[in-house]
């Protein structure tokens, strides 16, 4: 009997799973279900090139339409999965259909974390997670308008960089004492703070947003006990894993759907999960949830391998990136607060890297416009290499000779 694989979630992980399944010789039926009306597309450009208007929508899509036809993958788009019957091995959709499966991949992704303060439902308060969100922002981005960005993380700062380049008056409100505090080290935070201020962005650190005010739409942000005029607000305070479908089905969930090193749900050998929605054992043996393209791609690949009987434990080095102005930030590995930080290069030259050493071993690297440091850093992390701080900091030694 022909095997049937159902993929819930039409994003980066779902597209990768289809490609890997067919590349590995799976000849059964594949059905992918997505609640958006679009085939899988890239999300990173949404807050960058697509928002800026320098990337057309067609270029967002991960694969051409012909790919899914050639891969004999049935796409069911604009429809959400509402229930998993693990005993009967079926997935119920909100249009009344029921899909039978032999193996099920949950690639449900994540959703934006929303603010709950007064005025949060006013028109003009935006979030950024999908194509529709960006289209709505693009419609109101106009020179001279006042944009309030709530949250100084990747999304908030990428939008701020685009907005100020398009002539908007931009203010960023960050509750913590530095930018991207959850993602980068203090030296990198300080560098980006200076870069944004020099570009004309107003940064209000240690400032929590208490509410939005306005009659028919947002007209001001209340923060730090003061009113700040605003025509548009963009909220970027993180994302939440879409794990309700799995939880309702009795699968283990914490901060994400719990999976093992083969992306399988421990409670059910026929159910797998990949991407932002998962919680897995990282390289250091600690449970983590990663919100990045790398994890979606690699974990989906490992899930597909396991589904076709070729399991390969997931031990990939995580990597991330952010584009702001002419600055490309590339990060590999996972930093910890107690790491020793070695800066290589000069931040003033807008080209440097911060290496994180843990017991002498390279654990992470943050590279700004420094591709060699990033690429070699990834290798050092993967190899568990020990390098002295003096050698890492010495720019007279080419990075290729550091290994």
N, C-alpha and C positions, 0 to 999 in steps of 0.2 A: 504494500500500500504506500502511496506517495506521502512523504512527510510534509507537514504544514507548519510553517513558522509565521507567527504574527508579530509585528513590531508596532508597539504603541508609542507614537511620537515621531513626527516627521521633521527631525532636525539633523544636526551634524552627526550624532551617534547613529541615528537610524540609517542615514545615507551610507555611512561607513560600513555598517553591518551588512547591508545589501551587497555592497561591492565585495566585501570579504567572503561572504557566503558563496557567491557565484565563483569568485576566484579560487576558492578551495574545493570546488566541484559539487557543491550542494545543488541537486537537480529537482528538489521538491518545490512546493508552492510557497511563495512569499507574499504577504500582504502587509502594507504599511498604512497605519491610520494616523492622521494628523488633524488637530482641531482648527488649524489655520487654513485658509483657502489656497495656500501656496505649497509647492513642492519644497523639499529641504533647501534652506539658504543659509548664507553666512550671517552671523550676528555681529561680529566685531566691526565691520565697516559701517554699521548703522549709525554709530555715534561719531563717526569720523567722515570718511569720503562720501557716504550716501547722504548724511545730513548736510555736508558742505555743498552737495550738488555736483561733485566731480566724478561720481560713479552712478551709472544708470542701473535701474532696477534689474535688468536682465543679467548684469554681471554679478549680482548677489548670489544667484542660484548655484548650488554646489555641483550639480550635474545637469546636462541638457535633458529635455523631455525624452529624447530618444533613448537615454540610458536606461530608464525604468522599463520601457517597452522591450529593449534588447535583453534586459536582465529578467524579463518575465516577472516583474514585480507589480502587483496590483496596488495602485494608490487610491486610498479613500481619504479625501481631503475635506476640510470644513465640517468634520464630524468628530465628536469626542467619545472616548471610551468611558463608560459609566460603572461597569462592574466586571469583576473577574470571578468566574466559577472554577476554582481549582480542581474540584472533584470531577466536574464534567468537562474540564479543559475547554472553556468557551469564554469569549470576551463579548460583552453586550455593549452596543453603541447607542448613542442618544437618538438615532433615527429608527430604532427598533430592531436593527439587524443584530444577529449573533454570529460571531466568527469562531469556528473550531480551530484548535491548535494542538500540535504535538510539543512544540517549544514556543515559549513566549518571551520576547524581549521588551522590557519596560525602559523606554528612552524618553521619559515624560518631561525631562528638563526642569526648569524652574520658573518662577514668576517674581515680579517685583515685590519688595516689601513696601507696604503703603503706610503713609503717615495717618495718624488718627486724631490730630489736633483740630481745633475749631477752624472751619473754613476749608478743610481739605477737599471737599467735594465741589468747590467753586469752579466754574469754567475758567480755563487758563492755567490750571494746575496740571502739569503733564508728568508722565513717566516715560521711560524709554526701554522697551524690551523687544518690540517687533516692528515690522514694516509700517503698519498702520500708525503706531506711535510716532515714528519719525516723519511720516507724511503729514501728520497733524502739526508737528513742530515746524516743519519747513514752511507750512502755510502761514505761520505767524512770525517767523524770523524776518525782521526787517530792520535796516539801519536806524539807530536812534532809540529803538525800543529797549526797555529796561528788563533784563532777565535776572531772576533770582534763582540761583542753583543751590539746592539743599543737599549737602553732602559733598565732601572733598575727596571722594574716591575716584577710581578710574572713570566711571561713566560721567560723573559730574564735571570732572576736569577736562575730559575730552570734549564734552558739549560746550564748556566754557571757552575752550581754545577755538572751536569752530565759530561760536557766537561772536567773540570779540574780533575775529578776522572778518566777519560779515558786518561789522559795524554796530553791534549791539552794545549796550551799557551793561556790563556783567558784574554781579556780586555773588560770591560764593560764601555760604554759611556752613561752617564745619564745627561740630560739637566738641571735637578733640583739639589738642593743642598743636597738631601738625597735619599736613595733607597726607593722604594715602597711608595713614598710620597703621592700618591693619595689613598693608601689603608691602611696604618698603621700609628701609632703615632710616634713621634720622638724617644722615648726610644726603640721601636721595630726596627725602621730604624737603629739606632746606633748599636744595637746588631747584626743585619744582616750584616752591613758594616764590623764590626770586624770579624765576622765568615767567610765572603768571603775573606777578606784580609789574614786571617790566613790560609785559604785553598790554597792560592796562586793566587787568582784572582786579577788582577789589576783593580782598580776602578778609573775612571775619572769622578768626579762629576762636576756639573756646566759646562759641556762640550757638546756642540751641534755638531752633525755630519753635515758637510757641503757638503759632497759628497764622492763618491767611485771612485777610480782610478785604471786603469789597461789596458792592451792591449786586450787580448782575454777573460780575466776573472778578477775578483777583485784581486788586489794586495796590495791595501792600502786603509785606511780610512782617509779622511781629516777631522779633528776635532780640534777645538780650534786653528785654524791657523797652525796646524802641520800635517804632514803625519805620519800615524801609519801603519806599515806593517801588512798585513792580508792575509791569504789564503782563509778564509771563513768569511762571515758576516751573522749574524742572526738578523733580525729586529723584535723587539717586542715593538711596540709603541701604542698598544691598538687595539680595534676592533670597527666596525661600524655595526649598526643593518641593517638587510636585510628587508627593508620596502618598496622597490620600487613597488613590486607587489600590496601591499595594497594601496599605494599612488596613483598609476595609476587607481585603482578601485574606487577612491573617498573616501576612508576611512580616518579618522582623523589620522594624523601622525605628530610627532614632532621629538624628539630624540627617535624614536621608534614608533611602532603602538600603538595608544592610546586605552586602554581597561578600563572597569570598574572593580568593585570588584569581579565580576563573570567571568572575563577574556573575556567579550563580547565587541565587537566594538560598541560604542554608536550609530553609524550611521546605523547599520544593525544588527538586532537581530538574524540573522542566521549565522553571522560570528564571530569567536572567535580567540584569539591569545594567545600564551604562550611562555615564554622563553626569550632569549637574545633580541629578536626582539621587545619586548613590552615596553611600558611606562605605568605605573599603579600608583594608589594611594597607597602609603606605609602606614605602621602602624601609622605614625605620621601625616597622612593627607596631605602629600606632594607628588607631582608627582615624580617618580623615574624610572630609568631603571637599572635593576640588571643583571650583567653578572656572573651567577653562576649556578651550578648544582641544588642547592636547589630551586631556583626560577623556573627553567625549570620543575622540578618534581612537585612541589606544585601547580604552576599556571596551569600546564597541567591537574592535578587532579581536580582542581576547574573548569576548562573549561569543562571537561568531565561531572562532576556532573551537571553543568548548562545545558549542552546539553541534558541530560536525565531527566530534570525537577526536579533536586534536588539541587538547588543552595545553596552555602555556601560561604559567603563573605571571600575573601582572606585576611588574617591578620597574615600570618606566620612571625616568626622572621627569617630574612635572616642570612645565615651562609656561610662561605667560608673556604678554607684551601689551604695550600701550603707545599710541601715537598721539602726541600733543605738540602742535606747532611743527617745527622741523626736528623735533626730538623723538627718537625711537628708544623706548625703554624696553629692554628684554631681560627677563628674569628666568633663572633656572634653579631648581631646588627649593627647599622650604627653610626659611630662616627661623631662628628662635631668639628670644630676647637676650639670652646670655652669650650669644656668639661674639667672638672677637671680629671686628670689622677692619679690613685693610682696603684703603682707597688707592686705586691705581689710576694715574692720569690726573688732569686738572679740571675740576668742575667749571672753572672760569672759561675754559676752552670749549665747553659744551660737548666734551668727549671724555668719559671716564667710566670706571667700574668700581663697585664696592663688593669685595669678596667676603664671605662669611666663613670663618674657621671655627670648627668645633673639635676641641681636643687635637688641634693641629691638622684636622682633615677638612678639606673644602666641602662645605655643606650647601652653599648657595652663592649665586652671583647675581648682581643687579648691574646691568650695563646700559649706559646712555650713549647712543651713537658710537658704540664700541663693539662691533660685530665679532672681531677676533677674540676679545675677552669673553664674550658670551658663549661662542662656540667651543672654545677650549675649556671654559668653565664647566660647561655641560659634561664634557668628557672627564674632567677631573672629579666631578660629583659622581658620575656613573662608576668610575674606577675606585672611588673611596680614597683618592690620592691625598697624601700629606705634602704640603708645600710651606716653606717658611714665609712669614710675613714679609721679610726683607726681599725675598726673591719675587713675590707677587707684586710688590710695590715698585720694583725697579723697572721703569719703562725702557731702559737700555737693553733689557732682555726681551726679545720678541716673544709674543705669547706662544707661538708654535714651539718655542724651545723650553717653555715652562713644563710641558708634560714630561 
